[in-house]
Amino acid sequence: MQLRRCSFFVFRQAYSMLPGKNKEVYMNNVLYVTKETLEQMKEELIRMRTIDRPAAARAIAEAREKGDLKENAEYDAAKEAQGILEARIKKLESDIASARVVETENVDTSKVSILTKVTITNLNTKKQHTYQIVSEKEADLKLGKISVTSPIGAGLLGKAVGEVAEVQVPAGLVRFKIEEITV
């Protein structure tokens, strides 16, 4: 198991060195998010509890009224949908409980870390890109936000301006030079 220490958190690369395992980076049960994302997560949880959960219960009740439960596909589907909803609620509750808000004024720009914007040059193609390193919940490539757990995001963490990050992606090894780090 490799440990990589960064300014805000410790990543574990469990299983990534084992053959046949997915190359994933796991955080130590801490989800670093912005204040806005935490508020969105809380709003989603409230919606799921107050709107979606009662709707699932109504769907089960309606299906139950239609007769024999042994041969009632509608009932089975409603129960399955309720189970999926309950699993999503539990996951979101867990995410909120482990969430830590990161303020932009506390971000260290001497090295790549969560919430930093990093300008990199792909040394293979000589193309330059700017990405913001964010949590999984906030990632959106169209907006230039990459997940801290993505191969590129994880490979850039802890690097300083001028350093080269070698990142293993599905297409092979890619080398990125860190040009600038800002907030």
C-alpha positions as CSV (number, residue, x, y, z in Angstrom):
1,M,0.0,0.0,0.0
2,Q,1.4,3.4,-0.9
3,L,0.6,6.6,1.0
4,R,0.8,10.0,-0.5
5,R,0.6,13.0,1.9
6,C,-0.8,16.2,0.6
7,S,-1.6,19.6,2.2
8,F,-5.2,18.7,3.0
9,F,-5.6,15.0,3.1
10,V,-4.0,11.6,2.8
11,F,-4.8,9.4,-0.1
12,R,-4.5,5.6,-0.1
13,Q,-3.8,3.8,-3.2
14,A,-5.1,0.4,-2.0
15,Y,-5.3,-2.3,-4.6
16,S,-3.9,-0.1,-7.3
17,M,-0.6,-2.1,-7.3
18,L,-2.4,-5.5,-7.6
19,P,-2.8,-7.0,-11.0
20,G,-6.3,-7.0,-12.3
21,K,-7.6,-4.4,-9.8
22,N,-9.1,-1.1,-10.8
23,K,-6.8,1.8,-10.6
24,E,-8.7,3.9,-8.0
25,V,-7.6,6.4,-5.3
26,Y,-9.5,6.3,-2.1
27,M,-9.8,9.1,0.4
28,N,-9.7,8.3,4.1
29,N,-13.5,8.6,4.4
30,V,-13.3,12.4,4.1
31,L,-15.1,14.2,1.3
32,Y,-13.7,17.7,0.7
33,V,-16.3,20.0,-0.8
34,T,-17.1,23.6,-1.2
35,K,-19.8,25.2,0.9
36,E,-22.1,25.4,-2.1
37,T,-21.8,21.7,-2.8
38,L,-22.5,20.8,0.8
39,E,-25.6,22.9,0.7
40,Q,-26.7,21.2,-2.6
41,M,-26.1,17.8,-1.0
42,K,-28.3,18.7,2.1
43,E,-31.0,20.0,-0.2
44,E,-31.0,16.8,-2.2
45,L,-31.2,14.7,1.0
46,I,-34.2,16.8,2.2
47,R,-35.9,16.3,-1.2
48,M,-35.3,12.6,-1.1
49,R,-36.7,12.3,2.5
50,T,-39.7,14.5,2.1
51,I,-40.8,14.0,-1.6
52,D,-39.2,10.8,-3.0
53,R,-39.6,8.6,0.1
54,P,-43.4,9.2,0.4
55,A,-43.8,8.8,-3.3
56,A,-42.1,5.4,-3.1
57,A,-44.4,4.4,-0.2
58,R,-47.5,5.5,-2.2
59,A,-46.3,3.4,-5.3
60,I,-46.0,0.3,-3.1
61,A,-49.4,0.9,-1.5
62,E,-51.0,1.3,-5.0
63,A,-49.3,-1.9,-6.2
64,R,-50.4,-3.8,-3.1
65,E,-54.0,-2.9,-3.8
66,K,-53.9,-4.6,-7.2
67,G,-54.0,-8.1,-5.7
68,D,-51.8,-11.1,-5.1
69,L,-48.3,-10.0,-4.2
70,K,-46.6,-13.2,-5.4
71,E,-47.4,-12.4,-9.1
72,N,-47.5,-8.6,-8.9
73,A,-44.6,-7.3,-11.0
74,E,-45.6,-3.7,-10.2
75,Y,-45.3,-4.3,-6.5
76,D,-41.8,-5.9,-7.0
77,A,-40.7,-3.0,-9.1
78,A,-41.9,-0.5,-6.5
79,K,-40.2,-2.3,-3.6
80,E,-37.0,-2.4,-5.7
81,A,-37.2,1.3,-6.4
82,Q,-37.7,2.0,-2.7
83,G,-34.6,-0.1,-1.9
84,I,-32.5,1.8,-4.3
85,L,-33.9,5.1,-2.9
86,E,-33.0,4.1,0.6
87,A,-29.5,3.1,-0.4
88,R,-29.0,6.5,-2.1
89,I,-30.3,8.2,1.1
90,K,-27.9,6.3,3.3
91,K,-25.0,7.0,0.9
92,L,-25.8,10.7,0.9
93,E,-26.1,10.8,4.7
94,S,-22.7,9.2,4.9
95,D,-21.2,11.7,2.4
96,I,-22.7,14.6,4.3
97,A,-21.4,13.2,7.7
98,S,-17.9,12.8,6.3
99,A,-17.9,16.1,4.3
100,R,-15.4,18.8,5.2
101,V,-15.8,22.3,3.8
102,V,-12.7,23.7,2.2
103,E,-12.5,27.5,2.0
104,T,-10.6,29.0,-1.0
105,E,-8.7,31.4,1.3
106,N,-7.2,28.4,3.1
107,V,-5.9,26.7,0.0
108,D,-2.1,26.4,-0.3
109,T,-1.1,27.3,-3.9
110,S,2.5,26.1,-3.6
111,K,1.4,22.6,-4.5
112,V,-1.5,21.1,-6.4
113,S,-4.3,20.4,-3.9
114,I,-8.1,20.3,-3.8
115,L,-9.7,23.6,-5.1
116,T,-6.6,24.7,-6.8
117,K,-6.6,25.6,-10.5
118,V,-3.6,24.1,-12.2
119,T,-2.4,24.9,-15.7
120,I,-0.6,21.9,-17.2
121,T,1.2,21.1,-20.5
122,N,0.8,17.7,-21.9
123,L,4.3,16.8,-22.8
124,N,3.2,14.3,-25.4
125,T,0.9,16.6,-27.4
126,K,2.3,20.0,-26.2
127,K,-1.2,21.2,-25.5
128,Q,-2.0,23.3,-22.5
129,H,-5.0,22.9,-20.2
130,T,-6.3,24.4,-17.0
131,Y,-8.3,22.3,-14.6
132,Q,-9.6,22.9,-11.1
133,I,-9.1,19.9,-8.8
134,V,-12.4,19.2,-7.0
135,S,-14.2,16.5,-5.1
136,E,-16.1,13.7,-7.0
137,K,-19.4,15.4,-6.3
138,E,-18.3,18.6,-8.1
139,A,-16.4,17.1,-11.0
140,D,-17.5,18.4,-14.5
141,L,-15.0,18.1,-17.3
142,K,-17.0,20.5,-19.5
143,L,-16.4,23.2,-16.8
144,G,-12.8,22.3,-16.4
145,K,-13.3,20.6,-13.0
146,I,-11.7,17.2,-12.6
147,S,-12.1,14.9,-9.6
148,V,-9.3,14.6,-7.1
149,T,-9.8,10.8,-7.4
150,S,-9.5,10.7,-11.2
151,P,-6.2,9.4,-12.6
152,I,-5.1,12.9,-13.7
153,G,-6.3,14.6,-10.6
154,A,-4.6,12.1,-8.3
155,G,-1.4,12.3,-10.4
156,L,-1.2,16.0,-10.1
157,L,-1.7,16.2,-6.3
158,G,1.2,17.4,-4.4
159,K,3.2,18.6,-7.4
160,A,4.7,22.1,-7.5
161,V,5.2,24.5,-10.4
162,G,7.9,23.2,-12.8
163,E,7.4,19.5,-11.7
164,V,6.4,16.8,-14.1
165,A,3.6,14.4,-13.2
166,E,3.6,11.0,-14.8
167,V,0.0,9.7,-14.9
168,Q,-1.2,6.3,-16.0
169,V,-4.4,6.6,-18.0
170,P,-6.3,4.0,-20.0
171,A,-4.5,5.2,-23.1
172,G,-1.0,4.8,-21.5
173,L,1.5,6.9,-19.6
174,V,1.0,10.7,-20.0
175,R,3.4,13.3,-18.7
176,F,2.2,16.7,-17.6
177,K,4.3,19.7,-16.7
178,I,2.9,22.0,-14.0
179,E,2.9,25.5,-15.4
180,E,0.8,27.5,-12.8
181,I,-1.2,26.9,-9.7
182,T,-3.9,29.4,-8.6
183,V,-7.1,29.4,-6.6
